[in-house]
Amino acid sequence: MRIAIAEDSTLLREGIVQLLVAEGHDVSASVADAEALMAALAAERPDLVIVDVRMPPDYVDEGIRAALRIRREHPGVAVLVLSQHVERRHASELLDGGGGVGYLLKDRISDISGFLDAIVRVADGGVAFDPEVIRRLIADRSGPDPRMAELSEREGAVLELIAEGHSNAAIAERLFMSQSGVEKHINTIFTKLGVASGSGVNRRVLAVLAHLGQSEV
């Protein structure tokens, strides 16, 4: 997999580069600001971009704005955002383009296997949102979604794990269920949320959008 990295902390950036190279990935660009990242994408398009939310020159939202721009201008490039904090407004915007997106807090990177799994899931068109990001987004919803009220407690737990980016096998392990049981719950979730089987968008992503109250599906 070809990966571009934009992170102003040299120590963290080089650490991620070494980790990815050791896993057999090709790091096509390793830069410290959003402007250099966009220039790198213009020169050679990677499969995935890993970008910090706050970077030079102002350390406000340069990285997240670059991520949103990449989502608009390069829809085939997956984006994984790293942040010290939950940027609620921008986090919800990231999902509007469908799958191939993730938002992780930097504290989670210490879980190396989880970080590497998130990279693969996002590059494959899935989602990988930090549990704390999900909690904050749900807390910010303007009102209750009647579709969510139709889900059972177990279905709600399955959907939250989908939002975190877990596979059916991982969900089954966490909830002590069989994979066939998880698949039945997911199909029921799709039905209750009105996610059509013929949708051109990843059905799991549409379910996550409904879960976060960001979209009508």
N, CA, C and O of each residue as an XYZ file, in Angstrom:
868
protein
N       0.834     -1.192      0.000
C       0.000      0.000      0.000
C       0.878      1.255      0.000
O       1.875      1.324      0.718
N       0.499      2.238     -0.807
C       1.224      3.501     -0.847
C       0.561      4.486      0.123
O      -0.645      4.720      0.049
N       1.352      5.057      1.028
C       0.810      5.915      2.084
C       1.594      7.220      2.149
O       2.824      7.219      2.101
N       0.868      8.338      2.260
C       1.475      9.648      2.477
C       1.153     10.092      3.898
O       0.035      9.889      4.373
N       2.115     10.691      4.574
C       1.959     11.096      5.966
C       2.228     12.585      6.112
O       3.222     13.093      5.591
N       1.349     13.287      6.817
C       1.540     14.703      7.128
C       1.387     14.874      8.636
O       0.283     14.779      9.173
N       2.494     15.125      9.303
C       2.529     15.253     10.769
C       3.687     16.175     11.130
O       4.824     15.923     10.729
N       3.412     17.247     11.886
C       4.464     18.227     12.163
C       5.459     17.745     13.214
O       6.583     18.245     13.262
N       5.074     16.786     14.059
C       6.007     16.241     15.041
C       6.956     15.269     14.337
O       6.547     14.198     13.889
N       8.222     15.659     14.251
C       9.199     14.821     13.555
C       9.318     13.441     14.194
O       9.427     12.433     13.495
N       9.298     13.400     15.510
C       9.443     12.131     16.222
C       8.289     11.192     15.903
O       8.504     10.019     15.595
N       7.066     11.706     15.975
C       5.897     10.866     15.691
C       5.862     10.481     14.218
O       5.577      9.333     13.877
N       6.152     11.438     13.352
C       6.111     11.159     11.913
C       7.102     10.068     11.526
O       6.752      9.136     10.802
N       8.328     10.182     12.003
C       9.336      9.186     11.666
C       9.022      7.833     12.297
O       9.334      6.785     11.731
N       8.403      7.867     13.473
C       8.010      6.612     14.108
C       6.957      5.885     13.286
O       7.024      4.666     13.124
N       5.975      6.633     12.761
C       4.938      6.032     11.924
C       5.541      5.509     10.622
O       5.181      4.431     10.150
N       6.453      6.279     10.049
C       7.107      5.842      8.811
C       7.813      4.512      9.029
O       7.643      3.582      8.240
N       8.600      4.414     10.087
C       9.328      3.174     10.358
C       8.380      2.002     10.581
O       8.642      0.888     10.128
N       7.287      2.256     11.276
C       6.300      1.203     11.529
C       5.688      0.715     10.221
O       5.569     -0.490      9.996
N       5.302      1.654      9.360
C       4.663      1.281      8.100
C       5.626      0.546      7.175
O       5.251     -0.440      6.541
N       6.855      1.022      7.097
C       7.845      0.365      6.252
C       8.109     -1.059      6.741
O       8.256     -1.986      5.945
N       8.165     -1.213      8.067
C       8.387     -2.544      8.639
C       7.241     -3.494      8.308
O       7.432     -4.709      8.246
N       6.041     -2.932      8.093
C       4.876     -3.751      7.744
C       4.761     -3.985      6.247
O       3.816     -4.618      5.778
N       5.742     -3.463      5.491
C       5.754     -3.701      4.052
C       5.062     -2.651      3.212
O       4.883     -2.843      2.009
N       4.664     -1.533      3.826
C       4.006     -0.471      3.074
C       5.036      0.463      2.444
O       6.181      0.537      2.891
N       4.615      1.168      1.410
C       5.468      2.130      0.711
C       5.043      3.538      1.128
O       3.934      3.967      0.809
N       5.908      4.254      1.833
C       5.608      5.624      2.250
C       6.040      6.556      1.120
O       7.229      6.797      0.914
N       5.045      7.077      0.388
C       5.333      7.894     -0.792
C       5.676      9.328     -0.448
O       6.318     10.015     -1.242
N       5.258      9.800      0.734
C       5.568     11.168      1.161
C       5.509     11.232      2.674
O       4.656     10.604      3.301
N       6.425     11.996      3.256
C       6.452     12.217      4.707
C       6.748     13.699      4.909
O       7.894     14.131      4.792
N       5.708     14.474      5.214
C       5.827     15.934      5.243
C       5.308     16.490      6.568
O       4.699     15.779      7.367
N       5.569     17.792      6.778
C       5.254     18.409      8.062
C       4.104     19.406      8.014
O       3.723     19.950      9.051
N       3.539     19.660      6.825
C       2.436     20.621      6.758
C       1.486     20.258      5.625
O       1.803     19.442      4.759
N       0.310     20.888      5.653
C      -0.744     20.559      4.700
C      -0.373     20.965      3.277
O      -0.704     20.254      2.328
N       0.301     22.083      3.119
C       0.677     22.533      1.782
C       1.594     21.518      1.099
O       1.420     21.210     -0.080
N       2.563     21.006      1.841
C       3.463     20.001      1.282
C       2.712     18.710      0.972
O       3.041     18.013      0.013
N       1.704     18.391      1.783
C       0.902     17.190      1.540
C       0.154     17.300      0.222
O       0.159     16.360     -0.572
N      -0.493     18.443     -0.021
C      -1.253     18.613     -1.253
C      -0.327     18.581     -2.465
O      -0.701     18.069     -3.520
N       0.878     19.124     -2.318
C       1.851     19.079     -3.415
C       2.267     17.639     -3.698
O       2.443     17.251     -4.853
N       2.422     16.856     -2.642
C       2.804     15.452     -2.804
C       1.706     14.672     -3.515
O       1.999     13.806     -4.339
N       0.436     14.969     -3.204
C      -0.669     14.284     -3.862
C      -0.740     14.643     -5.341
O      -1.103     13.811     -6.172
N      -0.389     15.892     -5.665
C      -0.412     16.310     -7.061
C       0.666     15.585     -7.863
O       0.495     15.314     -9.051
N       1.780     15.274     -7.196
C       2.892     14.611     -7.875
C       2.671     13.122     -8.032
O       2.972     12.548     -9.079
N       2.142     12.493     -6.988
C       1.961     11.038     -7.024
C       0.878     10.655     -6.035
O       1.012     10.894     -4.835
N      -0.182     10.069     -6.532
C      -1.341      9.783     -5.687
C      -1.144      8.497     -4.872
O      -0.890      7.439     -5.447
N      -1.258      8.577     -3.543
C      -1.147      7.384     -2.693
C      -2.507      6.687     -2.550
O      -3.527      7.187     -3.023
N      -2.499      5.548     -1.903
C      -3.753      4.852     -1.604
C      -4.402      5.424     -0.346
O      -5.626      5.436     -0.210
N      -3.557      5.898      0.568
C      -4.035      6.372      1.873
C      -3.204      7.566      2.315
O      -1.995      7.620      2.090
N      -3.877      8.523      2.949
C      -3.200      9.663      3.556
C      -3.449      9.639      5.056
O      -4.590      9.497      5.495
N      -2.398      9.776      5.836
C      -2.503      9.924      7.286
C      -2.137     11.365      7.604
O      -1.033     11.807      7.288
N      -3.048     12.099      8.223
C      -2.836     13.530      8.404
C      -3.224     13.984      9.813
O      -4.252     13.574     10.353
N      -2.385     14.832     10.389
C      -2.658     15.424     11.696
C      -3.665     16.561     11.513
O      -3.656     17.237     10.484
N      -4.529     16.773     12.502
C      -5.539     17.825     12.418
C      -4.899     19.209     12.426
O      -5.240     20.055     11.600
N      -3.983     19.441     13.347
C      -3.405     20.775     13.522
C      -1.932     20.766     13.120
O      -1.114     20.039     13.683
N      -1.625     21.599     12.127
C      -0.261     21.666     11.606
C       0.100     23.115     11.300
O      -0.754     23.998     11.382
N       1.371     23.367     10.944
C       1.790     24.719     10.581
C       0.971     25.239      9.385
O       0.497     24.445      8.573
N       0.802     26.581      9.271
C       1.502     27.584     10.087
C       0.777     28.012     11.361
O       1.408     28.539     12.277
N      -0.532     27.796     11.436
C      -1.311     28.347     12.547
C      -1.710     27.324     13.601
O      -2.165     27.701     14.681
N      -1.548     26.044     13.310
C      -1.893     24.973     14.256
C      -3.350     25.073     14.722
O      -3.649     24.953     15.910
N      -4.240     25.294     13.761
C      -5.668     25.387     14.077
C      -6.404     24.184     13.485
O      -6.786     23.263     14.207
N      -6.597     24.200     12.167
C      -7.307     23.091     11.517
C      -6.778     22.835     10.106
O      -7.503     22.337      9.245
N      -5.512     23.179      9.878
C      -4.937     23.023      8.544
C      -5.029     21.586      8.035
O      -5.349     21.351      6.869
N      -4.748     20.637      8.909
C      -4.760     19.233      8.512
C      -6.147     18.720      8.184
O      -6.336     18.009      7.198
N      -7.114     19.078      9.009
C      -8.471     18.578      8.770
C      -9.055     19.214      7.514
O      -9.809     18.567      6.788
N      -8.714     20.474      7.252
C      -9.176     21.106      6.022
C      -8.542     20.439      4.804
O      -9.186     20.286      3.766
N      -7.296     20.051      4.937
C      -6.639     19.317      3.849
C      -7.316     17.963      3.643
O      -7.502     17.528      2.506
N      -7.681     17.300      4.733
C      -8.356     16.003      4.637
C      -9.690     16.137      3.912
O     -10.025     15.308      3.065
N     -10.453     17.180      4.244
C     -11.740     17.402      3.586
C     -11.543     17.733      2.102
O     -12.331     17.320      1.252
N     -10.501     18.468      1.816
C     -10.207     18.784      0.411
C      -9.838     17.523     -0.363
O     -10.258     17.340     -1.506
N      -9.056     16.664      0.265
C      -8.693     15.402     -0.383
C      -9.934     14.562     -0.641
O     -10.056     13.936     -1.694
N     -10.858     14.547      0.318
C     -12.104     13.792      0.144
C     -12.895     14.306     -1.056
O     -13.525     13.528     -1.772
N     -12.859     15.627     -1.272
C     -13.594     16.209     -2.400
C     -12.874     16.004     -3.724
O     -13.487     15.605     -4.714
N     -11.577     16.276     -3.742
C     -10.829     16.320     -4.994
C     -10.200     14.987     -5.387
O      -9.922     14.756     -6.564
N      -9.978     14.123     -4.425
C      -9.359     12.819     -4.700
C     -10.181     11.714     -4.009
O      -9.698     11.091     -3.063
N     -11.405     11.471     -4.469
C     -12.290     10.516     -3.790
C     -11.742      9.099     -3.711
O     -12.211      8.300     -2.901
N     -10.763      8.781     -4.538
C     -10.194      7.437     -4.494
C      -9.115      7.263     -3.454
O      -8.609      6.157     -3.261
N      -8.751      8.350     -2.774
C      -7.709      8.292     -1.749
C      -8.352      8.203     -0.368
O      -9.151      9.063      0.001
N      -8.012      7.180      0.385
C      -8.536      7.030      1.748
C      -7.820      8.010      2.678
O      -6.670      8.378      2.440
N      -8.513      8.425      3.738
C      -7.967      9.431      4.649
C      -8.120      8.962      6.100
O      -9.212      8.607      6.542
N      -7.006      8.969      6.822
C      -7.021      8.663      8.246
C      -6.494      9.882      9.000
O      -5.334     10.264      8.839
N      -7.347     10.487      9.819
C      -7.002     11.701     10.552
C      -6.545     11.345     11.962
O      -7.144     10.499     12.625
N      -5.485     11.995     12.409
C      -4.992     11.831     13.768
C      -5.150     13.151     14.521
O      -4.932     14.221     13.951
N      -5.526     13.080     15.791
C      -5.736     14.311     16.547
C      -5.500     14.088     18.032
O      -5.648     12.979     18.544
N      -5.132     15.159     18.703
C      -5.029     15.114     20.163
C      -6.404     15.231     20.798
O      -6.625     14.730     21.901
N      -7.336     15.895     20.102
C      -8.664     16.164     20.637
C      -9.719     15.846     19.585
O      -9.402     15.645     18.413
N     -10.966     15.802     20.016
C     -12.081     15.559     19.111
C     -12.549     16.883     18.516
O     -13.051     17.748     19.234
N     -12.385     17.039     17.215
C     -12.899     18.203     16.496
C     -14.262     17.801     15.954
O     -14.362     17.224     14.871
N     -15.301     18.105     16.706
C     -16.613     17.524     16.423
C     -17.173     17.879     15.050
O     -17.630     17.002     14.317
N     -17.139     19.170     14.701
C     -17.754     19.585     13.444
C     -17.057     18.928     12.257
O     -17.715     18.392     11.365
N     -15.750     18.969     12.248
C     -15.010     18.404     11.127
C     -15.106     16.886     11.091
O     -15.105     16.293     10.013
N     -15.188     16.256     12.244
C     -15.287     14.793     12.285
C     -16.547     14.313     11.585
O     -16.514     13.324     10.854
N     -17.652     15.002     11.804
C     -18.897     14.603     11.147
C     -18.838     14.870      9.645
O     -19.398     14.102      8.862
N     -18.163     15.954      9.228
C     -18.036     16.265      7.805
C     -17.260     15.184      7.066
O     -17.542     14.905      5.901
N     -16.295     14.582      7.726
C     -15.468     13.577      7.070
C     -16.281     12.406      6.551
O     -15.949     11.827      5.517
N     -17.336     12.056      7.257
C     -18.134     10.893      6.879
C     -19.064     11.155      5.710
O     -19.591     10.216      5.114
N     -19.272     12.432      5.370
C     -20.242     12.740      4.334
C     -19.894     12.126      2.992
O     -20.782     11.876      2.177
N     -18.611     11.878      2.750
C     -18.205     11.324      1.464
C     -18.264      9.811      1.396
O     -17.853      9.230      0.391
N     -18.767      9.151      2.442
C     -18.849      7.695      2.443
C     -17.680      7.062      3.180
O     -17.158      7.632      4.138
N     -17.270      5.875      2.726
C     -16.226      5.125      3.423
C     -14.825      5.582      3.052
O     -14.633      6.594      2.377
N     -13.855      4.805      3.513
C     -12.470      5.154      3.264
C     -12.004      6.302      4.126
O     -11.238      7.153      3.673
N     -12.459      6.334      5.370
C     -12.124      7.446      6.251
C     -12.013      6.962      7.692
O     -12.727      6.053      8.115
N     -11.105      7.585      8.434
C     -10.953      7.250      9.851
C     -10.562      8.474     10.645
O     -10.031      9.441     10.098
N     -10.827      8.428     11.943
C     -10.496      9.538     12.842
C     -10.077      8.918     14.169
O     -10.906      8.417     14.928
N      -8.776      8.961     14.432
C      -8.242      8.360     15.645
C      -7.579      9.408     16.521
O      -6.941     10.335     16.022
N      -7.731      9.258     17.818
C      -6.987     10.089     18.757
C      -5.567      9.545     18.858
O      -5.354      8.333     18.809
N      -4.605     10.438     18.997
C      -3.204     10.023     18.989
C      -2.864      9.081     20.136
O      -1.937      8.277     20.026
N      -3.603      9.173     21.232
C      -3.354      8.276     22.355
C      -3.519      6.819     21.953
O      -2.914      5.934     22.559
N      -4.347      6.561     20.921
C      -4.635      5.182     20.516
C      -3.511      4.580     19.677
O      -3.453      3.363     19.500
N      -2.611      5.430     19.156
C      -1.567      4.914     18.282
C      -0.643      3.962     19.034
O       0.010      3.115     18.426
N      -0.588      4.102     20.350
C       0.251      3.193     21.137
C      -0.224      1.749     21.011
O       0.546      0.816     21.239
N      -1.504      1.566     20.645
C      -2.023      0.233     20.332
C      -1.650     -0.048     18.872
O      -2.442      0.200     17.962
N      -0.456     -0.559     18.664
C       0.082     -0.687     17.309
C      -0.775     -1.587     16.429
O      -1.052     -1.250     15.278
N      -1.194     -2.727     16.962
C      -1.998     -3.639     16.143
C      -3.319     -2.991     15.760
O      -3.782     -3.145     14.629
N      -3.936     -2.259     16.702
C      -5.187     -1.577     16.406
C      -5.003     -0.488     15.364
O      -5.857     -0.298     14.498
N      -3.888      0.226     15.448
C      -3.580      1.281     14.487
C      -3.383      0.685     13.095
O      -3.915      1.207     12.115
N      -2.635     -0.388     13.006
C      -2.402     -1.029     11.708
C      -3.694     -1.596     11.130
O      -3.915     -1.532      9.921
N      -4.544     -2.149     11.987
C      -5.837     -2.655     11.518
C      -6.688     -1.520     10.965
O      -7.357     -1.677      9.944
N      -6.660     -0.369     11.647
C      -7.440      0.791     11.200
C      -6.970      1.247      9.824
O      -7.786      1.605      8.975
N      -5.674      1.238      9.604
C      -5.128      1.637      8.314
C      -5.669      0.744      7.200
O      -6.086      1.236      6.151
N      -5.662     -0.550      7.427
C      -6.140     -1.496      6.413
C      -7.640     -1.311      6.168
O      -8.089     -1.311      5.022
N      -8.413     -1.153      7.252
C      -9.866     -0.994      7.103
C     -10.197      0.259      6.299
O     -11.036      0.221      5.399
N      -9.543      1.356      6.621
C      -9.816      2.611      5.923
C      -9.396      2.514      4.459
O     -10.133      2.946      3.572
N      -8.224      1.952      4.202
C      -7.746      1.808      2.824
C      -8.668      0.919      1.997
O      -8.769      1.084      0.781
N      -9.342     -0.025      2.658
C     -10.262     -0.931      1.969
C     -11.655     -0.327      1.777
O     -12.563     -0.999      1.287
N     -11.823      0.952      2.166
C     -13.112      1.616      1.970
C     -14.016      1.606      3.180
O     -15.167      2.035      3.096
N     -13.515      1.122      4.312
C     -14.322      1.102      5.527
C     -14.116      2.358      6.360
O     -13.592      3.363      5.882
N     -14.541      2.277      7.612
C     -14.383      3.401      8.533
C     -13.674      2.923      9.790
O     -13.722      1.744     10.141
N     -13.011      3.866     10.463
C     -12.336      3.554     11.722
C     -12.365      4.811     12.577
O     -11.465      5.647     12.502
N     -13.411      4.935     13.390
C     -13.561      6.098     14.250
C     -13.286      5.710     15.694
O     -13.769      4.689     16.183
N     -12.500      6.545     16.365
C     -12.173      6.322     17.764
C     -13.457      6.309     18.593
O     -14.347      7.125     18.352
N     -13.572      5.399     19.567
C     -14.778      5.350     20.395
C     -15.117      6.690     21.039
O     -16.294      7.027     21.167
N     -14.117      7.455     21.443
C     -14.382      8.748     22.064
C     -14.948      9.740     21.052
O     -15.794     10.565     21.397
N     -14.488      9.663     19.815
C     -15.042     10.517     18.765
C     -16.516     10.193     18.559
O     -17.344     11.097     18.436
N     -16.839      8.922     18.522
C     -18.226      8.500     18.336
C     -19.101      9.010     19.472
O     -20.193      9.528     19.238
N     -18.614      8.861     20.717
C     -19.400      9.318     21.864
C     -19.663     10.815     21.796
O     -20.764     11.271     22.104
N     -18.646     11.585     21.392
C     -18.813     13.032     21.336
C     -19.779     13.434     20.226
O     -20.578     14.353     20.406
N     -19.714     12.761     19.092
C     -20.609     13.077     17.991
C     -22.053     12.741     18.334
O     -22.968     13.500     18.013
N     -22.252     11.604     18.987
C     -23.601     11.221     19.384
C     -24.160     12.216     20.398
O     -25.335     12.577     20.340
N     -23.318     12.653     21.317
C     -23.751     13.608     22.343
C     -24.151     14.942     21.735
O     -24.929     15.685     22.334
N     -23.626     15.259     20.547
C     -23.893     16.543     19.911
C     -25.097     16.513     18.973
O     -25.431     17.534     18.371
N     -25.739     15.388     18.841
C     -26.887     15.339     17.944
C     -27.967     16.294     18.415
O     -28.185     16.444     19.617
N     -28.643     16.941     17.479
C     -29.644     17.951     17.825
C     -30.902     17.345     18.428
O     -31.651     18.041     19.114
N     -31.141     16.109     18.195
C     -32.338     15.490     18.738
C     -32.327     14.002     18.511
O     -31.509     13.512     17.732
N     -33.215     13.250     19.169
C     -33.237     11.799     19.009
C     -33.680     11.397     17.610
O     -34.559     12.024     17.019
N     -33.072     10.367     17.101
C     -33.419      9.830     15.788
C     -34.397      8.686     16.008
O     -34.036      7.688     16.632
N     -35.628      8.805     15.512
C     -36.623      7.753     15.757
C     -36.207      6.393     15.248
O     -36.651      5.373     15.775
N     -35.358      6.358     14.225
C     -34.901      5.068     13.699
C     -34.033      4.345     14.715
O     -34.091      3.121     14.833
N     -33.230      5.102     15.445
C     -32.363      4.487     16.435
C     -33.172      3.856     17.562
O     -32.751      2.860     18.150
N     -34.318      4.428     17.858
C     -35.149      3.913     18.942
C     -35.690      2.519     18.621
O     -36.097      1.778     19.516
N     -35.689      2.178     17.339
C     -36.199      0.867     16.939
C     -35.177     -0.248     17.149
O     -35.529     -1.427     17.113
N     -33.931      0.115     17.366
C     -32.896     -0.896     17.545
C     -32.917     -1.450     18.961
O     -33.136     -0.720     19.927
N     -32.684     -2.751     19.065
C     -32.561     -3.362     20.387
C     -31.223     -2.965     21.000
O     -30.363     -2.405     20.320
N     -31.055     -3.256     22.282
C     -29.795     -2.932     22.954
C     -28.621     -3.640     22.287
O     -27.558     -3.044     22.113
N     -28.800     -4.894     21.915
C     -27.728     -5.637     21.274
C     -27.435     -5.076     19.881
O     -26.275     -4.972     19.485
N     -28.485     -4.715     19.140
C     -28.276     -4.126     17.813
C     -27.534     -2.793     17.922
O     -26.692     -2.479     17.081
N     -27.848     -2.012     18.958
C     -27.139     -0.754     19.175
C     -25.665     -0.977     19.457
O     -24.813     -0.219     18.992
N     -25.365     -2.031     20.228
C     -23.972     -2.357     20.536
C     -23.231     -2.787     19.276
O     -22.075     -2.411     19.080
N     -23.880     -3.567     18.425
C     -23.275     -3.993     17.166
C     -22.990     -2.780     16.284
O     -21.918     -2.682     15.687
N     -23.948     -1.856     16.203
C     -23.783     -0.680     15.354
C     -22.648      0.217     15.853
O     -21.911      0.786     15.047
N     -22.503      0.345     17.157
C     -21.415      1.165     17.683
C     -20.060      0.561     17.312
O     -19.121      1.290     16.992
N     -19.959     -0.757     17.355
C     -18.706     -1.415     16.966
C     -18.458     -1.291     15.469
O     -17.308     -1.211     15.037
N     -19.526     -1.274     14.671
C     -19.373     -1.021     13.233
C     -18.792      0.365     13.023
O     -17.901      0.554     12.194
N     -19.302      1.346     13.784
C     -18.820      2.724     13.663
C     -17.340      2.830     14.019
O     -16.626      3.671     13.474
N     -16.886      1.988     14.923
C     -15.471      1.981     15.286
C     -14.622      1.285     14.223
O     -13.393      1.344     14.257
N     -15.299      0.624     13.278
C     -14.581      0.009     12.162
C     -14.298     -1.468     12.316
O     -13.526     -2.026     11.537
N     -14.906     -2.123     13.307
C     -14.604     -3.536     13.540
C     -15.275     -4.434     12.498
O     -16.374     -4.144     12.026
N     -14.607     -5.508     12.157
C     -15.156     -6.499     11.237
C     -16.208     -7.334     11.954
O     -16.340     -7.274     13.176
N     -16.952     -8.111     11.177
C     -17.958     -8.991     11.781
C     -17.319     -9.975     12.756
O     -17.877    -10.261     13.816
N     -16.143    -10.493     12.389
C     -15.460    -11.454     13.262
C     -15.056    -10.796     14.581
O     -15.193    -11.397     15.647
N     -14.557     -9.557     14.505
C     -14.146     -8.854     15.716
C     -15.345     -8.514     16.588
O     -15.262     -8.583     17.814
N     -16.461     -8.147     15.962
C     -17.682     -7.849     16.720
C     -18.174     -9.096     17.434
O     -18.573     -9.042     18.597
N     -18.143    -10.223     16.726
C     -18.577    -11.483     17.327
C     -17.740    -11.822     18.551
O     -18.265    -12.275     19.567
N     -16.432    -11.597     18.448
C     -15.543    -11.895     19.563
C     -15.815    -10.977     20.754
O     -15.838    -11.429     21.898
N     -16.018     -9.705     20.484
C     -16.226     -8.745     21.566
C     -17.565     -8.950     22.275
O     -17.674     -8.744     23.484
N     -18.573     -9.356     21.520
C     -19.914     -9.501     22.098
C     -20.257    -10.962     22.422
O     -21.385    -11.283     22.796
N     -19.255    -11.835     22.268
C     -19.454    -13.258     22.573
C     -20.625    -13.847     21.787
O     -21.516    -14.494     22.339
N     -20.587    -13.599     20.484
C     -21.622    -14.079     19.587
C     -20.977    -14.864     18.455
O     -19.761    -14.823     18.269
N     -21.805    -15.578     17.706
C     -21.317    -16.224     16.492
C     -21.322    -15.190     15.371
O     -22.050    -14.199     15.434
N     -20.503    -15.428     14.341
C     -20.483    -14.498     13.215
C     -21.825    -14.483     12.496
O     -22.259    -13.437     12.014
N     -22.481    -15.630     12.422
C     -23.795    -15.659     11.769
C     -24.798    -14.822     12.558
O     -25.673    -14.176     11.980
N     -24.659    -14.842     13.899
C     -25.533    -14.017     14.736
C     -25.289    -12.536     14.493
O     -26.232    -11.748     14.439
N     -24.035    -12.162     14.349
C     -23.696    -10.766     14.059
C     -24.274    -10.360     12.713
O     -24.841     -9.276     12.578
N     -24.132    -11.230     11.713
C     -24.641    -10.921     10.381
C     -26.156    -10.726     10.405
O     -26.676     -9.847      9.718
N     -26.864    -11.531     11.184
C     -28.319    -11.378     11.296
C     -28.661    -10.039     11.935
O     -29.582     -9.354     11.488
N     -27.924     -9.661     12.982
C     -28.166     -8.371     13.628
C     -27.908     -7.223     12.654
O     -28.668     -6.256     12.615
N     -26.837     -7.329     11.868
C     -26.493     -6.266     10.923
C     -27.573     -6.128      9.855
O     -27.949     -5.011      9.499
N     -28.069     -7.236      9.345
C     -29.146     -7.174      8.354
C     -30.397     -6.537      8.939
O     -31.093     -5.781      8.261
N     -30.681     -6.848     10.210
C     -31.830     -6.233     10.870
C     -31.619     -4.732     11.052
O     -32.547     -3.940     10.881
N     -30.387     -4.349     11.401
C     -30.051     -2.933     11.549
C     -30.277     -2.200     10.229
O     -30.875     -1.125     10.206
N     -29.795     -2.786      9.128
C     -29.970     -2.160      7.819
C     -31.457     -1.968      7.514
O     -31.868     -0.924      7.007
N     -32.255     -2.986      7.830
C     -33.693     -2.903      7.557
C     -34.340     -1.809      8.382
O     -35.095     -0.996      7.849
N     -34.056     -1.776      9.675
C     -34.672     -0.792     10.559
C     -34.252      0.637     10.223
O     -35.030      1.574     10.399
N     -33.012      0.800      9.737
C     -32.525      2.137      9.399
C     -32.835      2.527      7.956
O     -32.546      3.643      7.523
N     -33.425      1.592      7.224
C     -33.805      1.902      5.853
C     -32.647      1.992      4.895
O     -32.701      2.739      3.918
N     -31.582      1.226      5.166
C     -30.414      1.224      4.275
C     -30.682      0.213      3.170
O     -30.685     -0.994      3.413
N     -30.904      0.703      1.960
C     -31.300     -0.158      0.858
C     -30.154     -1.064      0.419
O     -28.992     -0.657      0.412
N     -30.496     -2.288      0.055
C     -29.480     -3.254     -0.362
C     -28.827     -2.858     -1.675
O     -27.699     -3.266     -1.952
N     -29.521     -2.067     -2.489
C     -28.963     -1.669     -3.773
C     -28.208     -0.360     -3.730
O     -27.854      0.182     -4.777
N     -27.953      0.159     -2.543
C     -27.275      1.449     -2.433
C     -25.870      1.374     -3.012
O     -25.154      0.389     -2.828
N     -25.493      2.432     -3.712
C     -24.158      2.472     -4.285
C     -23.093      2.833     -3.269
O     -21.903      2.784     -3.579
N     -23.494      3.193     -2.067
C     -22.560      3.571     -1.013
C     -22.446      2.422     -0.026
O     -23.404      1.676      0.175
N     -21.308      2.281      0.575
C     -21.094      1.245      1.575
C     -22.222      1.251      2.604
O     -22.442      2.257      3.278
N     -22.932      0.142      2.725
C     -24.097      0.094      3.623
C     -23.702      0.303      5.075
O     -24.450      0.904      5.846
N     -22.545     -0.184      5.444
C     -22.088      0.004      6.816
C     -21.871      1.481      7.118
O     -22.155      1.946      8.222
N     -21.361      2.222      6.123
C     -21.144      3.653      6.314
C     -22.471      4.383      6.451
O     -22.599      5.275      7.290
N     -23.455      4.022      5.647
C     -24.770      4.633      5.756
C     -25.377      4.379      7.137
O     -26.009      5.260      7.720
N     -25.179      3.173      7.648
C     -25.678      2.865      8.989
C     -24.971      3.711     10.042
O     -25.596      4.171     10.998
N     -23.675      3.915      9.865
C     -22.925      4.761     10.800
C     -23.441      6.190     10.750
O     -23.579      6.835     11.789
N     -23.728      6.694      9.548
C     -24.258      8.045      9.422
C     -25.576      8.188     10.168
O     -25.812      9.199     10.830
N     -26.425      7.189     10.065
C     -27.693      7.225     10.798
C     -27.443      7.176     12.292
O     -28.124      7.841     13.073
N     -26.449      6.375     12.681
C     -26.090      6.238     14.086
C     -25.661      7.580     14.658
O     -25.978      7.896     15.805
N     -24.944      8.369     13.870
C     -24.467      9.663     14.328
C     -25.445     10.786     14.067
O     -25.200     11.930     14.449
N     -26.559     10.466     13.413
C     -27.564     11.478     13.174
C     -27.145     12.522     12.164
O     -27.579     13.671     12.248
N     -26.286     12.136     11.185
C     -25.765     13.115     10.234
C     -26.456     13.044      8.882
O     -26.259     13.926      8.047
N     -27.264     12.012      8.648
C     -27.777     11.864      7.285
C     -29.089     11.096      7.291
O     -29.352     10.272      8.167
N     -29.897     11.391      6.292
C     -31.093     10.585      6.044
C     -30.683      9.480      5.089
O     -30.018      9.742      4.086
N     -31.075      8.238      5.390
C     -30.672      7.123      4.536
C     -31.910      6.417      3.985
O     -31.786      5.445      3.239
